[in-house]
Amino acid sequence: MIRQMLNDDIPGAMLLKHAAGWNQTPGDWQRLLRLEPEGCFVAERDGLVVGSTTVVRYGSEMAWLGMVLVLPEYRRQGIARALVRHALDWLDRRGTNTCGLDATSMGIQLYEQVGFTSTGPIERWERPPEGNLISDAQTSDRCVGTLSAALERIDRDACNYDRSRLLRDLCEDSTVTGVIRPEGFSFGRPGSSAWFVGPCVAKNAQVAGTVLRGLLEDRRGQRVFWDFLPSNQAARELAAELGFRPVRRLERMMLRGGQSLSLHSHSEQVYATAGFEFG
């Protein structure tokens, strides 16, 4: 049985996440439920949560599919496919036919079969706790309050869809750290195995360096993940400079029939994505 996910399902969802070795926390599941309570689903067998998937809509332009998970002992039974089709049917009923996702190697074949096509890779880079942070920026304003309308416009122009609900939710979350400047911002939040950098959007590499250094200056003793599109060469150079190294590559995909195969109109301004579950 596939049904809408509830807050009471989060412990079961965390078991799914642990089995996959992913980095999400209960707070990430709660954020997904806040942003799209009717778009989060679980598969249930005999009262046990055995699978999940989530969808977040970004205005009418884009939706993001994530957290497609199945307990190992229930895999190869069609559960993941049923969950993905259920989520896509839910989107179709709401008139959203443009949907993206970040696919692991395990999921690519399934996503291709239901109509997704690759738009290119996305990389995860990691800085171990002993990594040395190069910091020459001590003037960044550290705050998690609100983003200006101008910054929301910069983000929309960079991504080509409206992420304002996600950004406002991050601003209101006391566990999230934000560094905000007039022409860019970066956020960071806890993960179950590593602190996570993202999203980060900036008008240029200098601004990105300022907000990311400000975000990372107190994280010297922590393992940190940073996801970005490798087409952004400035992000790659900055990540290497700050002690990060590539550890994982996924495939960014879009549902065929969507309005565009480009997930970012100005991807050179996206220095960190919001996470595989948020895009």
C-alpha positions as CSV (number, residue, x, y, z in Angstrom):
1,M,0.0,0.0,0.0
2,I,1.2,3.5,-0.9
3,R,-0.1,6.3,1.2
4,Q,0.8,9.9,2.2
5,M,3.7,10.2,4.6
6,L,3.0,11.5,8.1
7,N,5.3,12.9,10.8
8,D,4.8,9.7,12.7
9,D,6.5,7.9,9.8
10,I,9.8,9.7,10.2
11,P,11.4,7.0,12.5
12,G,10.6,4.4,9.8
13,A,11.9,6.8,7.1
14,M,15.1,7.1,9.0
15,L,15.5,3.3,9.0
16,L,15.3,3.5,5.2
17,K,17.9,6.3,5.1
18,H,20.2,4.4,7.5
19,A,20.0,1.3,5.3
20,A,21.0,3.3,2.3
21,G,23.9,5.1,4.2
22,W,22.6,8.5,3.3
23,N,23.2,11.8,5.2
24,Q,19.6,13.1,6.0
25,T,18.4,13.8,9.5
26,P,14.8,13.8,10.9
27,G,14.9,17.6,10.3
28,D,15.3,17.0,6.6
29,W,12.3,14.7,6.5
30,Q,10.4,17.4,8.5
31,R,11.4,20.0,6.0
32,L,10.1,17.9,3.1
33,L,6.8,17.5,4.9
34,R,6.5,21.2,5.6
35,L,7.2,22.1,2.0
36,E,5.0,19.5,0.4
37,P,2.9,17.5,3.0
38,E,0.7,16.0,0.3
39,G,3.7,15.1,-1.9
40,C,5.6,12.8,0.4
41,F,4.7,9.1,0.3
42,V,5.6,5.8,1.9
43,A,5.0,2.2,0.9
44,E,3.7,0.1,3.8
45,R,3.6,-3.7,4.2
46,D,2.0,-5.2,7.3
47,G,2.3,-1.9,9.2
48,L,6.0,-1.5,8.3
49,V,7.3,1.4,6.3
50,V,9.3,-0.3,3.6
51,G,9.8,2.5,1.0
52,S,9.5,6.2,0.5
53,T,9.6,9.0,-2.1
54,T,9.1,12.7,-1.9
55,V,8.3,15.5,-4.2
56,V,8.8,19.3,-3.7
57,R,7.2,21.7,-6.2
58,Y,9.0,25.0,-6.9
59,G,6.2,27.2,-8.1
60,S,4.6,25.9,-11.3
61,E,7.9,25.7,-13.2
62,M,9.6,22.7,-11.5
63,A,9.2,19.8,-9.2
64,W,12.0,17.8,-7.5
65,L,11.8,14.0,-6.8
66,G,13.9,12.6,-4.1
67,M,14.3,10.1,-1.2
68,V,13.4,7.1,-3.3
69,L,14.3,4.4,-0.8
70,V,13.3,0.8,-0.2
71,L,14.5,-1.5,2.7
72,P,17.0,-4.0,1.3
73,E,14.9,-7.1,2.1
74,Y,12.0,-5.6,0.0
75,R,14.0,-4.6,-3.1
76,R,13.4,-6.0,-6.5
77,Q,9.6,-6.3,-5.8
78,G,8.6,-3.2,-7.9
79,I,8.1,-1.0,-4.8
80,A,10.5,1.8,-6.0
81,R,8.8,1.9,-9.4
82,A,5.4,2.0,-7.8
83,L,6.4,4.9,-5.5
84,V,7.9,6.9,-8.4
85,R,4.9,6.4,-10.6
86,H,2.6,7.4,-7.8
87,A,4.6,10.6,-7.2
88,L,4.6,11.4,-10.9
89,D,0.8,10.8,-11.2
90,W,0.4,13.1,-8.2
91,L,2.4,15.8,-10.0
92,D,0.5,15.3,-13.3
93,R,-2.8,15.9,-11.5
94,R,-1.5,19.2,-10.4
95,G,-0.3,20.2,-13.8
96,T,3.4,20.0,-13.2
97,N,5.2,18.1,-15.9
98,T,8.7,19.4,-15.4
99,C,10.5,17.3,-12.7
100,G,14.2,16.8,-11.9
101,L,16.1,14.4,-9.7
102,D,19.6,13.3,-8.8
103,A,20.0,9.6,-9.5
104,T,22.4,7.1,-8.0
105,S,23.8,4.4,-10.3
106,M,21.3,2.0,-8.7
107,G,18.3,4.2,-9.8
108,I,19.3,5.4,-13.3
109,Q,17.7,2.5,-15.2
110,L,14.4,2.9,-13.3
111,Y,14.2,6.6,-13.9
112,E,15.0,6.2,-17.6
113,Q,12.2,3.6,-17.9
114,V,9.6,6.1,-16.4
115,G,10.7,8.9,-18.7
116,F,13.7,10.7,-17.2
117,T,16.8,11.6,-19.2
118,S,20.2,12.7,-18.1
119,T,21.3,16.3,-18.2
120,G,24.8,15.7,-16.8
121,P,26.6,14.8,-13.6
122,I,26.4,16.3,-10.1
123,E,29.3,15.7,-7.7
124,R,29.7,15.4,-4.0
125,W,32.9,16.7,-2.5
126,E,34.1,16.0,1.0
127,R,36.4,17.8,3.5
128,P,37.6,15.5,6.3
129,P,37.8,16.9,9.9
130,E,41.5,17.3,9.6
131,G,41.2,19.4,6.5
132,N,42.8,22.9,6.7
133,L,40.5,25.7,5.9
134,I,42.0,28.6,4.0
135,S,40.1,31.6,5.4
136,D,40.8,35.2,4.5
137,A,37.3,36.6,5.0
138,Q,36.2,37.5,8.5
139,T,33.6,40.2,7.5
140,S,30.7,38.0,6.4
141,D,27.4,38.7,8.1
142,R,26.4,35.5,9.8
143,C,22.6,35.3,10.1
144,V,19.6,33.0,9.5
145,G,16.8,35.5,9.3
146,T,15.5,36.4,5.9
147,L,16.6,36.8,2.4
148,S,16.0,40.1,0.6
149,A,13.7,40.2,-2.4
150,A,16.8,41.0,-4.5
151,L,18.5,37.7,-3.3
152,E,15.4,35.7,-4.1
153,R,15.5,37.1,-7.6
154,I,19.2,36.2,-7.9
155,D,18.3,32.7,-6.9
156,R,15.4,32.5,-9.3
157,D,17.5,33.7,-12.2
158,A,20.3,31.3,-11.4
159,C,18.0,28.3,-11.0
160,N,15.3,29.2,-13.5
161,Y,12.5,28.3,-11.0
162,D,11.2,29.7,-7.7
163,R,12.8,28.2,-4.6
164,S,11.7,31.0,-2.2
165,R,9.7,28.6,0.0
166,L,12.7,26.4,0.5
167,L,15.0,29.4,1.2
168,R,12.5,30.9,3.7
169,D,12.2,27.5,5.5
170,L,16.0,27.4,5.8
171,C,16.1,30.9,7.1
172,E,13.6,30.0,9.8
173,D,15.3,26.8,11.0
174,S,17.4,27.3,14.1
175,T,19.7,24.4,13.1
176,V,20.7,26.0,9.8
177,T,23.6,28.4,9.5
178,G,23.4,31.1,6.9
179,V,25.9,33.7,5.5
180,I,24.2,36.3,3.5
181,R,25.7,39.1,1.5
182,P,24.0,41.6,-0.9
183,E,25.0,39.6,-4.0
184,G,25.0,36.0,-2.7
185,F,24.3,33.6,0.1
186,S,25.2,30.2,1.5
187,F,23.5,27.9,3.9
188,G,24.8,24.9,5.9
189,R,23.0,22.3,8.0
190,P,23.6,19.2,10.1
191,G,23.7,15.8,8.6
192,S,23.8,12.4,10.2
193,S,27.3,11.6,9.0
194,A,28.6,15.0,7.8
195,W,27.7,18.7,7.9
196,F,26.2,19.8,4.6
197,V,27.0,22.9,2.6
198,G,24.2,24.3,0.4
199,P,22.5,25.9,-1.2
200,C,24.9,28.6,-2.3
201,V,24.1,31.1,-5.1
202,A,26.3,34.1,-5.9
203,K,26.7,36.6,-8.7
204,N,30.4,35.8,-9.1
205,A,33.2,33.7,-7.7
206,Q,34.4,36.4,-5.3
207,V,31.1,36.7,-3.6
208,A,30.8,32.9,-3.5
209,G,34.2,32.6,-1.9
210,T,33.2,35.2,0.8
211,V,30.0,33.5,1.8
212,L,31.4,30.0,1.7
213,R,34.5,30.8,3.7
214,G,32.3,32.6,6.2
215,L,30.1,29.5,6.4
216,L,33.0,27.1,6.9
217,E,35.2,29.0,9.2
218,D,33.8,27.3,12.3
219,R,33.6,23.8,10.8
220,R,37.3,22.9,11.0
221,G,36.8,19.9,13.2
222,Q,33.8,18.4,11.2
223,R,33.4,16.3,8.2
224,V,31.7,18.3,5.5
225,F,29.8,17.5,2.3
226,W,29.4,19.9,-0.6
227,D,27.4,19.1,-3.8
228,F,27.7,21.1,-7.0
229,L,27.5,20.8,-10.8
230,P,31.0,20.1,-12.1
231,S,30.3,22.4,-15.0
232,N,30.9,25.3,-12.6
233,Q,34.6,25.4,-12.8
234,A,34.9,28.2,-10.2
235,A,33.1,26.0,-7.7
236,R,35.5,23.1,-8.3
237,E,38.5,25.4,-7.9
238,L,37.1,26.9,-4.7
239,A,36.2,23.5,-3.3
240,A,39.8,22.2,-3.9
241,E,41.3,25.4,-2.4
242,L,39.2,24.9,0.8
243,G,40.4,21.3,1.2
244,F,37.5,19.3,-0.4
245,R,38.0,16.3,-2.7
246,P,35.4,14.5,-4.9
247,V,33.9,11.4,-3.4
248,R,30.7,10.6,-5.3
249,R,29.1,11.3,-8.6
250,L,25.3,11.1,-9.4
251,E,23.4,11.8,-12.6
252,R,21.2,14.8,-12.7
253,M,18.0,13.9,-14.7
254,M,14.9,15.6,-16.0
255,L,11.5,14.1,-16.9
256,R,11.2,14.0,-20.7
257,G,8.4,16.2,-21.9
258,G,9.3,19.0,-19.5
259,Q,9.7,22.5,-20.8
260,S,13.5,22.5,-20.8
261,L,16.4,20.1,-20.4
262,S,18.3,22.8,-18.6
263,L,17.8,22.8,-14.9
264,H,19.8,26.0,-14.4
265,S,19.6,29.1,-16.6
266,H,22.8,30.4,-15.1
267,S,24.5,27.4,-13.5
268,E,27.8,29.3,-13.1
269,Q,26.0,31.2,-10.3
270,V,25.0,28.0,-8.4
271,Y,28.0,27.1,-6.2
272,A,26.3,24.5,-4.1
273,T,23.0,22.7,-4.6
274,A,20.4,22.2,-1.9
275,G,20.9,18.5,-1.5
276,F,19.9,15.5,-3.6
277,E,16.4,15.6,-2.1
278,F,15.9,19.3,-2.8
279,G,17.7,20.0,-6.1
